[in-house]
Amino acid sequence: MSDALRDYRRSIDNIDAALVHMLAERFKVTQKVGAYKAAAGLPPADPEREAAQVARLRRLAQEAELDPDFTEKFLRFIIDEVIRHHERAGSGAKAG
């Protein structure tokens, strides 16, 4: 393996690690949001907020020369997982 390929792969590994840590931090915050929503009796999903986030991140993707469709799919996957967490938090609050 060439030094260049090894360096590229090392960079990819570092970026992947950073992505995992950033996602972990994001989910820590969204768990707090879910707990807040459950305690306040708010619905787990906020379609208006989601639409605004999708539009904002599509613009950011274009500026970063990243495929906006890919970015939206990735964000939708994350949003759907967050909503599942919020639904669990809401049902747990109602049961308790």
PEJOVEN-V773339 format. One record per backbone hydrogen bond with DSSP energy under -0.5 kcal/mol. NH is the residue of the N-H (numbers start at 1). CO is the residue of the C=O. If there is no record, write none. Layout:
nh->NH co->CO
nh->NH co->CO
//
This chain:
nh->6 co->2
nh->7 co->3
nh->8 co->4
nh->9 co->5
nh->10 co->6
nh->11 co->7
nh->12 co->8
nh->13 co->9
nh->14 co->10
nh->15 co->11
nh->16 co->12
nh->17 co->13
nh->18 co->14
nh->19 co->15
nh->20 co->16
nh->21 co->17
nh->22 co->18
nh->23 co->19
nh->24 co->20
nh->25 co->21
nh->26 co->22
nh->27 co->23
nh->28 co->24
nh->29 co->25
nh->30 co->26
nh->31 co->27
nh->32 co->28
nh->33 co->29
nh->34 co->30
nh->35 co->31
nh->36 co->32
nh->37 co->33
nh->38 co->34
nh->39 co->35
nh->40 co->36
nh->41 co->37
nh->41 co->38
nh->42 co->37
nh->50 co->46
nh->51 co->47
nh->52 co->48
nh->53 co->49
nh->54 co->50
nh->55 co->51
nh->56 co->52
nh->57 co->53
nh->58 co->54
nh->59 co->55
nh->60 co->56
nh->61 co->57
nh->62 co->58
nh->63 co->59
nh->64 co->60
nh->65 co->62
nh->66 co->61
nh->71 co->67
nh->72 co->68
nh->73 co->69
nh->74 co->70
nh->75 co->71
nh->76 co->72
nh->77 co->73
nh->78 co->74
nh->79 co->75
nh->80 co->76
nh->81 co->77
nh->82 co->78
nh->83 co->79
nh->84 co->80
nh->85 co->81
nh->86 co->82
nh->87 co->83
nh->88 co->84
nh->89 co->85
nh->90 co->86
nh->91 co->87
nh->92 co->88
nh->93 co->89
nh->94 co->90
nh->95 co->91
nh->96 co->92
//
